Amino acid sequence: MIKGTGVDIIEISRIKKSVETWGDHFLARIFNPEEIAYAKAHTVPFQHYAGRFAAKEAIYKALGDKTLSWKDVTVINDKDGKPVCKIHKKAFKGKIHLSISHSKYYAVASAIVEE
Ligand SMILES: CC(C)(COP(=O)(O)OP(=O)(O)OC[C@H]1O[C@@H](n2cnc3c(N)ncnc32)[C@H](O)[C@@H]1OP(=O)(O)O)[C@@H](O)C(=O)NCCC(=O)NCCS
């Protein structure tokens, strides 16, 4: 049964500016180590950070849990590259369907929560 949906869009330049200004402090506040490693493995990491940022926002909207924080969610990719997420909260038992896209300027993500 579908419990909620969420969508988010972000300017990649906003994430780039935060990374350039705050560096690892910004990254460590928002992202888990697997997410940072994934983005850093790409020549231009900012679109991957932005996609994950948008994914976390979309998941927050879809779950409707105001206590959820950035690092309660880890977005990884399966063997085909498809994004999947882990929620680090014992109370969550459902499944989240996630999709991410990025163009030159924007990253978008959508999330569907199924329980
Ligand atoms: C995988 C694919 C969909 C990615 O699309 P793209 O336009 O190159 O790139 P986008 O910016 O829109 O999307 C990138 C994101 O797609 C997601 N993605 C990658 N592989 C995926 C897959 N197999 N399934 C779902 N999502 C995938 C990832 O989250 C990626 O972002 P990330 O690397 O930061 O995690 C594309 O490369 C592809 O293979 N298209 C197939 C085209 C086709 O056969 N079309 C026929 C449709 S009927």
The ligand as an SDF file (V2000), in Angstrom:
LIG
                    3D

 48 50  0  0  0  0  0  0  0  0999 V2000
   20.1940    4.7400  -16.6750 C   0  0  0  0  0  0  0  0  0  0  0  0
   19.6770    5.9470  -17.4390 C   0  0  0  0  0  0  0  0  0  0  0  0
   18.1520    5.9170  -17.3940 C   0  0  0  0  0  0  0  0  0  0  0  0
   20.1490    7.2290  -16.7720 C   0  0  0  0  0  0  0  0  0  0  0  0
   19.5570    8.3190  -17.4290 O   0  0  0  0  0  0  0  0  0  0  0  0
   20.4180    9.5860  -17.8680 P   0  0  0  0  0  0  0  0  0  0  0  0
   19.5160   10.5180  -18.6260 O   0  0  0  0  0  0  0  0  0  0  0  0
   21.6900    9.1210  -18.4810 O   0  0  0  0  0  0  0  0  0  0  0  0
   20.8320   10.2850  -16.5270 O   0  0  0  0  0  0  0  0  0  0  0  0
   19.9350   11.0760  -15.4430 P   0  0  0  0  0  0  0  0  0  0  0  0
   20.6870   12.2700  -15.0250 O   0  0  0  0  0  0  0  0  0  0  0  0
   18.5180   11.2710  -15.8780 O   0  0  0  0  0  0  0  0  0  0  0  0
   19.8760   10.0300  -14.2530 O   0  0  0  0  0  0  0  0  0  0  0  0
   21.0190    9.7330  -13.5170 C   0  0  0  0  0  0  0  0  0  0  0  0
   20.5530    8.9200  -12.3550 C   0  0  0  0  0  0  0  0  0  0  0  0
   19.8230    7.7890  -12.8520 O   0  0  0  0  0  0  0  0  0  0  0  0
   19.8280    6.8010  -11.8320 C   0  0  0  0  0  0  0  0  0  0  0  0
   20.0580    5.5210  -12.4960 N   0  0  0  0  0  0  0  0  0  0  0  0
   21.2000    5.0380  -13.0370 C   0  0  0  0  0  0  0  0  0  0  0  0
   20.9940    3.8060  -13.5280 N   0  0  0  0  0  0  0  0  0  0  0  0
   19.7040    3.4930  -13.2900 C   0  0  0  0  0  0  0  0  0  0  0  0
   18.8900    2.3390  -13.5290 C   0  0  0  0  0  0  0  0  0  0  0  0
   19.3810    1.2490  -14.1460 N   0  0  0  0  0  0  0  0  0  0  0  0
   17.5980    2.3640  -13.1420 N   0  0  0  0  0  0  0  0  0  0  0  0
   17.0900    3.4440  -12.5120 C   0  0  0  0  0  0  0  0  0  0  0  0
   17.8060    4.5850  -12.2480 N   0  0  0  0  0  0  0  0  0  0  0  0
   19.0920    4.5990  -12.6270 C   0  0  0  0  0  0  0  0  0  0  0  0
   20.9650    7.1450  -10.8590 C   0  0  0  0  0  0  0  0  0  0  0  0
   20.3750    7.5560   -9.6310 O   0  0  0  0  0  0  0  0  0  0  0  0
   21.6720    8.3140  -11.5390 C   0  0  0  0  0  0  0  0  0  0  0  0
   22.1450    9.3040  -10.6500 O   0  0  0  0  0  0  0  0  0  0  0  0
   23.3720    8.9620   -9.6460 P   0  0  0  0  0  0  0  0  0  0  0  0
   24.4380    8.3140  -10.4730 O   0  0  0  0  0  0  0  0  0  0  0  0
   23.7600   10.3110   -9.1030 O   0  0  0  0  0  0  0  0  0  0  0  0
   22.7970    8.0630   -8.5900 O   0  0  0  0  0  0  0  0  0  0  0  0
   20.1670    5.9470  -18.8990 C   0  0  0  0  0  0  0  0  0  0  0  0
   21.5620    5.9840  -18.8980 O   0  0  0  0  0  0  0  0  0  0  0  0
   19.6800    4.7580  -19.6850 C   0  0  0  0  0  0  0  0  0  0  0  0
   20.2400    3.6720  -19.6620 O   0  0  0  0  0  0  0  0  0  0  0  0
   18.6320    4.9580  -20.4360 N   0  0  0  0  0  0  0  0  0  0  0  0
   18.0500    3.9120  -21.2200 C   0  0  0  0  0  0  0  0  0  0  0  0
   17.2970    4.5690  -22.3320 C   0  0  0  0  0  0  0  0  0  0  0  0
   16.2700    3.6560  -22.8450 C   0  0  0  0  0  0  0  0  0  0  0  0
   16.4930    2.4830  -23.0830 O   0  0  0  0  0  0  0  0  0  0  0  0
   15.1100    4.1920  -23.0370 N   0  0  0  0  0  0  0  0  0  0  0  0
   14.0030    3.4390  -23.4690 C   0  0  0  0  0  0  0  0  0  0  0  0
   12.8800    3.7830  -22.5620 C   0  0  0  0  0  0  0  0  0  0  0  0
   11.4640    2.7560  -22.8790 S   0  0  0  0  0  0  0  0  0  0  0  0
  1  2  1  0
  2  3  1  0
  2  4  1  0
  2 36  1  0
  4  5  1  0
  5  6  1  0
  6  7  2  0
  6  8  1  0
  6  9  1  0
  9 10  1  0
 10 11  2  0
 10 12  1  0
 10 13  1  0
 13 14  1  0
 14 15  1  0
 15 16  1  0
 15 30  1  0
 16 17  1  0
 17 18  1  0
 17 28  1  0
 18 19  1  0
 18 27  1  0
 19 20  2  0
 20 21  1  0
 21 22  1  0
 21 27  2  0
 22 23  1  0
 22 24  2  0
 24 25  1  0
 25 26  2  0
 26 27  1  0
 28 29  1  0
 28 30  1  0
 30 31  1  0
 31 32  1  0
 32 33  2  0
 32 34  1  0
 32 35  1  0
 36 37  1  0
 36 38  1  0
 38 39  2  0
 38 40  1  0
 40 41  1  0
 41 42  1  0
 42 43  1  0
 43 44  2  0
 43 45  1  0
 45 46  1  0
 46 47  1  0
 47 48  1  0
M  END
$$$$
